[in-house]
Amino acid sequence: MIKILIYGEGSTDCGVHEFVTKELLEGPIEVYIRKILGDQEKVVFTLITDLRKDKLDRPKLQRIGKSLKGHGLKASILMRWAIANKCDSVAYYSDADRVQGSDARKKTECQKRYNEIRCEIVSGFASARVENSTADEVHGVAIIPMKMIESWLMGDPNAFSHAFPNGGKKGKHKKKHQEQQESCPNQPELDWGAHDDPSSNYPKNRLTRILDVYGKTCNRETFCEIAEHSNMDTLRQTCPISFADFYEQVRKISN
């Protein structure tokens, strides 16, 4: 059995706990990890959505926090929890869509932004390992979709027809259906637009339009269906900055 402690705040990214039973209702990230690892039944996830500082003892927090930037402190806290709970791996999720501005479509700038966030997370993991001699046994994964989970979900156009074979609009709408499926961007990580313009190529807006043709809406269940029918090799090719790296990190969990 592989125990993975995962941190993420969005229910459409990493899932959510059922209100009554507290059972984990997994998101597309868990689906991707299971598909990459292959032996899906042996993977068990624990989701954390809150890493408030008041849950730590203050001396240690002050000691580790001074040298960490951005996501580093949270990543360090997460790794320490994983070590304490004898997890095999810890996965930290964060979108990379912030601070993009006009350079959002430039590959060099996107790669730079990805590297910055990844470095912060990895530094946080490393700082927690210093405190524990057995910490190297816990593998850390930095999950940073460029720009957001919707970008990855549009990485394999064929996933939509496989996930929703009977959901497309027919008859006079058939041509529109075909055109809409083809509208998945060739380079999802570089796709961008105004978030307040429904007709823009902002990833959430573009995916909303694609799903509308299939009679689907953007939610956790729909995202999981798309992820389940996505080809991992295709995503590695269409999302070479972030998904390809995510894939390689996850593969190391079972090594």
N, C-alpha and C positions, 0 to 999 in steps of 0.2 A: 504494500500500500504506500502511495506517495501523498504526504500531507503538505498542502500548500496554503500558506497564510497570505491572503490577498487584501490589499487596501485600495478602495475606490469609493468615491462619493456619489456617483450617478447610477441609478437603477438600470438604465439602458446600456451601461458600460459593463459593470461588474455584478449586476444583480441586486437583489433586495431580500430582506428577511420577511417572511410572511407574517402579517400582523398578529395573528393569534398563536400559531404554532411555533413561530420564530424559525421555521425551516428556511433554508437558503434557496431562493428561486434564482437560479443562475442566469447570468447575462452572456452576451456574445464572447466576452473575453474568456470565460471558463470553457465555452464551446471550442474556441480556437486552441486553447491549451490542451484540451482532451484530444482533439484531432491531431495535433502535432506530436503528442506523446504516444498516440496510437492505442495503448491499453487503457481505454477510458474508464473501465469499471474499477480500476485500482487507484484512481485519483480522487482525493477528498479535499474539498476546499473549506476554509474558514474565512469568512468575509468580515473585515473591519471597516467601518465607515466613519469612525470618530477617533482621532488621535490627539485629543485634548491634552495639553501640558499638565493639567492638574492631576492626571493619573500617574504621573511619575514622581519619584522622590526627588526633591529639589537639588540636593548636592550633585547627583549624577547629571541631571538636566543642565545645570550650570556648567559642568565640566565639558560635556560633549557639544553644547550649543554654540560656544564662542567661535569655533573654527568652521562651522557649517553654514552654507548659503542656500537660499531658496527652499527646495524640496529636501535638502539634506537632513534637517532635524527630524522631519517626519519619517524619512527612510530609516534613520538610525533607530528611532523608537520602534518602528515596525520590525526591524531585524532583531532587536533585543527581545521583543515579544515572541518572535519565532524561535529564538534560541531557548527561551524559558519554557516554551511549550513543546519543545522537541519536534519542530516541524522540519521537513526535508528541504523546503524552499519557501522563499518569501517573494511576493510579487507586488510592486508598487505601480499604481496606475495614475497617469496624468495626461490630459490632452496637451497638445503643443500649439494650440491656435492663438494664444494670447501674444501680445506685443509683435504682431505680424505686420500690420500696416500695409503700405504700398509694395513692400518686398515679398509679400506672401506667395507670389507666383515664381519667384526666383529660386532655382534649385540650390544654389550656393548658400543663400540666406536661410532656406529651410533646413539644410544640413547643419548649418551653424547653430540654429535655434535648437535642433534636436540634440546636438552634441552638448550644448550647455546644460539642458535639463538632465540628460543622461549622466553627465559628470556629477551634478548635484546629488542625484539619487545614489549613484555608485559610491560616492564619497561618504554618504550617510550610512550605507551598508558597511563600509570598511571601518568607520569609526566605532560601530557597535561590536565588530569582530575583535577589536583590540582588547576589549574587556573580558573576553571569554576564550579560553584555549581551545575549545571544541567548536568554535563558531565557523571555522572554515568548512564544516560539514553542511552548513545551511547555505544553499545556493540562492543568490539574489537575482531577480529579474526586473528590469526597468521597462515598463510597458508605456510607450509614449507615441500614440497614433499621431501622425502628421497628416492633416491638421486635427482630426477628431475621429471618433469611432465610425462615424458616417463615411469618412474617406475610405477606410478599410472595407466597409460593407459594399462600397461601389467598385471595389477592386476586381471583382469577377462578375462580369455581365451575365454569364450563363447561370449564375446562382439563382437569379430571380425566376426564370422560367422553370427551373428544377424545383425550387421551393414552393412556387405557386402555379402549378401546371393548369389549374382550372380557374385561376383568379383573374386572368386577363380579360379586358373588355373585348367583346366580339362584334361581328357584323361590321357596321360602318366605322367602328372604332378600331378595327384590326390593324389598319395601317398606322394609326397613331400609336398603338401598342408596340409595334415593331420599332418605330422611330424612337419611342421613349426608352426602350431597352438599350438601343444603340447609343443613347445619350450618356451612358456611364462614361466618365472621363477616362482618357487614355493614361493620364498621370494624376490619379486621385489626390496624391499628396501635394500637388501644386495647384489644385483647383481652389478658387477663392472668389468671393463676391460680397456684396453688401448684405448683412444679416437681416436687415429690415426690408429687403426687397424680395418678395416671394418668387420672382422670375429670375433672380440672380443665380450664380453658380456657387454661392455659399453652400458648403456640403449638406447641411441640414435641409436647406431649401430644395436643393437639387434632388436629394434622396426622397423628399416628400412628394415631389412631382412624379418621380419614377414609380413609387409605390402606389400612387393614386390610380395609375393605369391598371394595377392588379387588384384594386379595391382594398388595399391595405394602408394602414397608418403607421407612423413611427412610434413603436413601443418596444418593450423588452422582448415580448414573445415573437414579434415580427423580426427583430434583429437577430434573435437566436436561430430562427428558421433560415435566414440568409446565410449566417455564419456556418450552420450545419451543412449547407449545400455548396459552400465555397471551396474551391480547389486551393490548397495551401501553396502549391508551386506557382499557380497563377498569381496569387497575392504577393508572393516574393518578387515576382517580375514587375508587377504594376505598382507596387509600393516598396521600392528598393531602399529607401531611406529608413523607414521605421518598421515595416512589417518583416522585412528580411532579417533585420537585426533581432527583432522580437523572436522570430522563428529559431534563430541560432541559439539565443539565450535559453529558450525553453527546452531545446533538444539536449542541452547539457544537464538538465535536471535528472534524467534517467541514466546518465553516464556514470 
